[in-house]
Amino acid sequence: MNDWLPWLDRKGRFSGLRAGTFALMLVPALWLAYDAWMGQLGSKPWTQAVHDTGTWAVRILVLTLAITPFRRILDWPKLVGVRRMVGLFVMFYALAHLTLYCIDLAFDWGLIVSEIVKRFYLVVGFTALTGLVALGITSTDAMIRRLGSANWQRLHNLVYVIAALGLLHFALQSKLDVTQPVLVTGLFALLMVYRLMQRFGIPYDTPRLIAAAIVTGLLTALCETAWYALTTGVSAWLVFQANFDAFTYGDISFLRPGHWVLLAGLVVAAAHAWRAPAPRKPRRERNAVPAQARS
C-alpha cells in the first residue's frame, strides 16, 4: 500500500514535498471541475474542457522535464523523488484530453477516427499521446527490471520527441494566437539548454545561467516572429518590434513570450546563486593539520 500512497516516500515516511506536489497537480482538474459546475466554460463547455486539459498536459510535461536540471541547479536532490508522479499526471491530463474530445463528438467512433486521420494536428497530438501512455505504463520499478535499465532509458529518452510533438500540436490547434504555445516552447528550449550544458560539462554558474536566459529569450522572440510571419503574412519586423513595446510603454501587459522566458531564466539564475553550496576544499586541504596544532 505504501507504494501507492503519493504522500509517502520509498521508505514509507510522510513527505511534504510529495504531498504538496500531488495536491498541486490536482489543482487544474479541480479548477476545471469548478468552472464546469458553475457554468463558466462558455457556450461550448466540452470543447473548452478539451482545450484546457490539453494545455495543462503540455505545461506539466514541460514541468516534468524541468525536474532533473533543477535538482542540480538548485542543489535539491529530493526533487527527483516527484518526477514519476508528475509524469503520470501528464498522462492523466492527456488521456482526459482525449476522453473529453470523444465526449464532445458524442463517441461517434467513425467520426473520431476520420477526424484524427484527416487532420495533421490531430495525428501529431495522437502520436504524442500514444508515446505518453507508453512512458506511463513502463514507469514502474517492475518494468525497469523487465526492460533492463539501458533499454528503459532509451525508451524514456523519447520524452523529448514526445514533448516536441505535443508543442507542435498545441501551436497548430491554436491557429492565430500562439502566445501560449510560444511561451511553453520557449521554456522547453530553456530546459534543453540546461540539459546541453550538463551534457557538455558546462558548469551551472550564475553568469552562464544568465547568458542562457538571454539567448533563449531572444530565440523565443524570433520563434514567435517567424511563426506569425510565415502563417499570417504579417511583417516579421513589426512582430519582432512588438517585443520592445513593454519597454516603450512601461506596461506589463505588453510583455511577450520572449520576455517571460527571459524572466524565468533570470529567476532560476537568482535561485541558483541563493542556493548554491559553498565550494568544498580539496580532501588534502581538509585533512591537513594546522601548524599550531602540530606544535
C-alpha positions as CSV (number, residue, x, y, z in Angstrom):
1,M,0.0,0.0,0.0
2,N,2.9,2.4,0.7
3,D,3.9,2.2,-2.9
4,W,0.6,3.7,-4.0
5,L,0.2,6.4,-1.4
6,P,1.5,9.6,-3.1
7,W,2.4,11.4,0.1
8,L,4.8,8.7,1.3
9,D,8.4,8.3,0.2
10,R,10.1,5.0,-0.7
11,K,10.7,4.2,2.9
12,G,7.0,4.7,3.9
13,R,7.6,8.1,5.6
14,F,5.4,11.1,5.0
15,S,7.0,13.5,2.5
16,G,5.8,17.1,2.5
17,L,7.3,17.6,-1.0
18,R,5.4,14.6,-2.4
19,A,2.2,15.6,-0.7
20,G,2.5,19.2,-1.9
21,T,3.3,18.1,-5.4
22,F,0.3,15.7,-5.5
23,A,-2.1,18.5,-4.3
24,L,-0.6,21.0,-6.8
25,M,-1.1,18.6,-9.7
26,L,-4.8,18.2,-8.8
27,V,-5.5,21.9,-8.9
28,P,-6.1,22.2,-12.7
29,A,-8.6,19.3,-12.6
30,L,-10.4,20.8,-9.6
31,W,-10.4,24.2,-11.2
32,L,-11.8,22.8,-14.4
33,A,-14.5,20.9,-12.4
34,Y,-15.4,24.0,-10.5
35,D,-15.8,26.1,-13.8
36,A,-17.9,23.3,-15.3
37,W,-20.1,23.2,-12.1
38,M,-20.6,27.0,-12.2
39,G,-21.2,27.1,-15.9
40,Q,-18.1,29.2,-16.7
41,L,-16.8,27.2,-19.7
42,G,-18.6,29.3,-22.3
43,S,-21.1,28.3,-24.9
44,K,-19.1,25.1,-25.8
45,P,-18.2,23.7,-22.4
46,W,-16.9,20.3,-23.7
47,T,-14.7,22.0,-26.3
48,Q,-13.3,24.4,-23.7
49,A,-12.6,21.4,-21.4
50,V,-10.8,19.7,-24.2
51,H,-8.6,22.7,-24.7
52,D,-7.9,23.2,-21.0
53,T,-6.9,19.6,-20.3
54,G,-4.6,19.6,-23.4
55,T,-3.0,22.9,-22.3
56,W,-2.3,21.6,-18.8
57,A,-0.9,18.3,-20.2
58,V,1.7,20.2,-22.2
59,R,2.5,22.6,-19.3
60,I,3.0,19.7,-16.8
61,L,5.1,17.8,-19.4
62,V,7.5,20.7,-19.6
63,L,7.5,20.9,-15.8
64,T,8.5,17.2,-15.7
65,L,11.5,17.9,-17.9
66,A,12.5,20.7,-15.5
67,I,12.9,18.4,-12.5
68,T,16.3,16.9,-13.5
69,P,18.1,20.1,-14.3
70,F,16.5,22.0,-11.4
71,R,17.7,19.4,-8.9
72,R,21.2,20.2,-9.9
73,I,20.9,23.9,-10.5
74,L,19.1,24.4,-7.2
75,D,21.1,21.7,-5.3
76,W,17.8,19.9,-4.4
77,P,18.4,16.1,-4.7
78,K,15.0,15.2,-3.2
79,L,13.2,16.9,-6.2
80,V,13.8,13.8,-8.3
81,G,11.5,11.9,-6.0
82,V,8.4,13.5,-7.5
83,R,9.4,13.1,-11.2
84,R,7.5,9.9,-11.7
85,M,4.4,11.3,-10.0
86,V,4.4,14.4,-12.2
87,G,5.0,12.4,-15.3
88,L,1.9,10.2,-14.5
89,F,-0.1,13.4,-14.1
90,V,0.9,14.3,-17.7
91,M,-0.6,11.1,-18.9
92,F,-3.7,11.6,-16.8
93,Y,-4.4,15.1,-18.3
94,A,-3.5,13.8,-21.8
95,L,-6.0,10.9,-21.5
96,A,-8.6,13.3,-20.1
97,H,-8.0,15.5,-23.1
98,L,-8.7,12.6,-25.5
99,T,-11.7,11.4,-23.4
100,L,-13.3,14.8,-23.4
101,Y,-12.7,15.1,-27.2
102,C,-14.6,11.8,-27.6
103,I,-17.4,13.1,-25.4
104,D,-17.5,16.3,-27.5
105,L,-18.0,14.2,-30.6
106,A,-20.7,12.0,-28.8
107,F,-18.5,8.9,-29.0
108,D,-19.1,8.7,-32.8
109,W,-16.1,6.5,-33.4
110,G,-16.3,6.7,-37.1
111,L,-16.2,10.5,-36.9
112,I,-13.5,10.5,-34.3
113,V,-11.2,8.2,-36.3
114,S,-11.8,10.1,-39.5
115,E,-11.1,13.5,-37.8
116,I,-7.8,12.2,-36.4
117,V,-6.7,10.7,-39.7
118,K,-7.5,13.6,-41.9
119,R,-6.3,16.5,-39.7
120,F,-2.5,16.7,-39.3
121,Y,-2.5,18.4,-35.9
122,L,-4.7,15.6,-34.6
123,V,-2.3,13.0,-36.0
124,V,0.6,14.8,-34.2
125,G,-1.4,15.0,-30.9
126,F,-2.5,11.4,-31.0
127,T,1.1,10.3,-31.7
128,A,2.3,12.2,-28.7
129,L,-0.5,10.8,-26.5
130,T,0.5,7.2,-27.6
131,G,4.1,7.9,-26.5
132,L,3.0,9.3,-23.2
133,V,0.9,6.2,-22.5
134,A,3.9,4.0,-23.3
135,L,6.1,6.0,-20.9
136,G,3.5,5.9,-18.2
137,I,3.0,2.1,-18.5
138,T,6.7,1.5,-18.3
139,S,7.4,3.9,-15.4
140,T,7.2,1.3,-12.6
141,D,10.2,-0.3,-10.9
142,A,8.9,-3.7,-12.2
143,M,9.0,-2.5,-15.8
144,I,12.5,-1.1,-15.3
145,R,13.7,-4.5,-14.2
146,R,11.9,-6.3,-17.0
147,L,13.2,-4.0,-19.8
148,G,16.6,-3.5,-18.3
149,S,17.9,-0.1,-17.3
150,A,19.6,0.6,-20.7
151,N,16.5,-0.3,-22.8
152,W,14.3,1.6,-20.3
153,Q,16.5,4.7,-20.6
154,R,16.4,4.6,-24.4
155,L,12.6,4.3,-24.4
156,H,12.2,7.2,-21.9
157,N,14.6,9.4,-23.8
158,L,11.7,9.6,-26.4
159,V,10.1,12.1,-24.0
160,Y,11.9,14.9,-25.8
161,V,10.4,13.9,-29.1
162,I,7.0,13.5,-27.4
163,A,7.3,17.0,-25.9
164,A,8.2,18.5,-29.3
165,L,5.2,16.8,-30.9
166,G,2.9,18.0,-28.0
167,L,4.2,21.6,-28.5
168,L,3.6,21.4,-32.3
169,H,0.1,20.1,-31.7
170,F,-0.5,22.9,-29.2
171,A,0.6,25.5,-31.7
172,L,-1.3,24.1,-34.7
173,Q,-4.6,23.9,-32.9
174,S,-4.2,27.4,-31.5
175,K,-4.4,28.8,-35.1
176,L,-3.9,32.6,-34.9
177,D,-3.0,33.3,-31.3
178,V,0.1,31.2,-30.4
179,T,1.2,33.2,-27.4
180,Q,0.8,30.3,-25.0
181,P,2.4,27.7,-27.3
182,V,5.4,30.0,-28.0
183,L,5.8,30.7,-24.3
184,V,5.8,27.0,-23.4
185,T,8.1,26.2,-26.3
186,G,10.5,28.9,-25.1
187,L,10.5,27.3,-21.6
188,F,11.1,23.9,-23.2
189,A,14.0,25.4,-25.1
190,L,15.5,26.9,-21.9
191,L,15.3,23.5,-20.3
192,M,17.1,21.9,-23.3
193,V,19.8,24.5,-22.9
194,Y,20.3,23.4,-19.3
195,R,20.5,19.8,-20.3
196,L,23.0,20.6,-23.1
197,M,25.1,22.4,-20.5
198,Q,25.1,19.3,-18.4
199,R,25.9,17.0,-21.3
200,F,28.9,19.0,-22.4
201,G,30.2,19.6,-18.9
202,I,29.4,23.3,-18.8
203,P,29.2,24.4,-15.2
204,Y,25.9,25.7,-13.8
205,D,27.2,29.0,-12.6
206,T,25.2,32.3,-12.3
207,P,26.8,34.1,-15.3
208,R,26.2,31.2,-17.7
209,L,22.7,30.7,-16.4
210,I,22.0,34.4,-17.1
211,A,23.5,34.1,-20.6
212,A,21.3,31.0,-21.2
213,A,18.2,33.1,-20.2
214,I,19.1,36.0,-22.5
215,V,19.8,33.7,-25.5
216,T,16.7,31.6,-25.0
217,G,14.5,34.7,-24.5
218,L,15.8,36.1,-27.8
219,L,15.3,32.8,-29.6
220,T,11.7,32.7,-28.3
221,A,11.0,36.2,-29.7
222,L,12.5,35.1,-33.1
223,C,10.4,31.9,-33.0
224,E,7.2,34.0,-32.4
225,T,8.2,36.4,-35.1
226,A,8.8,33.6,-37.6
227,W,5.5,31.8,-36.8
228,Y,3.3,34.9,-37.4
229,A,5.3,36.0,-40.5
230,L,5.0,32.6,-42.1
231,T,1.4,31.7,-41.2
232,T,-0.3,35.1,-41.3
233,G,1.8,37.1,-43.7
234,V,2.3,39.9,-41.1
235,S,5.5,41.8,-41.4
236,A,8.3,40.0,-39.5
237,W,9.8,43.3,-38.4
238,L,6.5,44.6,-36.9
239,V,6.1,41.4,-34.9
240,F,9.6,41.4,-33.6
241,Q,9.3,45.2,-32.8
242,A,6.3,44.3,-30.6
243,N,8.8,42.8,-28.2
244,F,10.0,46.3,-27.4
245,D,6.6,47.8,-26.6
246,A,6.9,46.7,-23.0
247,F,9.9,49.0,-22.6
248,T,8.4,51.8,-24.7
249,Y,5.1,52.0,-22.8
250,G,6.3,50.6,-19.5
251,D,3.2,48.4,-19.3
252,I,3.5,44.7,-18.2
253,S,0.5,43.8,-20.4
254,F,2.9,44.3,-23.4
255,L,5.2,41.5,-22.2
256,R,5.7,38.9,-24.9
257,P,6.6,35.2,-24.5
258,G,10.3,36.0,-25.0
259,H,10.2,38.4,-22.0
260,W,8.6,35.7,-19.8
261,V,11.2,33.1,-20.8
262,L,14.0,35.6,-20.1
263,L,12.4,36.4,-16.7
264,A,12.0,32.7,-15.9
265,G,15.7,32.1,-16.7
266,L,16.8,35.0,-14.6
267,V,14.7,33.7,-11.6
268,V,16.5,30.3,-12.0
269,A,19.9,32.0,-12.1
270,A,19.0,34.0,-8.9
271,A,17.7,30.9,-7.2
272,H,21.0,29.1,-8.1
273,A,23.0,32.0,-6.7
274,W,21.0,31.8,-3.4
275,R,21.0,28.0,-3.0
276,A,24.4,27.2,-4.5
277,P,26.6,25.4,-1.9
278,A,29.9,26.8,-0.9
279,P,32.8,25.3,-2.8
280,R,34.3,22.4,-1.0
281,K,38.0,22.4,-0.2
282,P,40.1,19.5,-1.7
283,R,40.3,16.5,0.5
284,R,44.1,17.0,1.1
285,E,43.4,20.6,2.4
286,R,40.5,19.4,4.6
287,N,42.7,16.8,6.3
288,A,45.7,19.0,6.7
289,V,46.7,19.6,10.4
290,P,47.3,23.3,11.2
291,A,50.9,24.2,12.2
292,Q,49.9,25.4,15.6
293,A,48.2,22.0,16.3
294,R,51.3,20.1,15.3
295,S,53.5,22.2,17.6
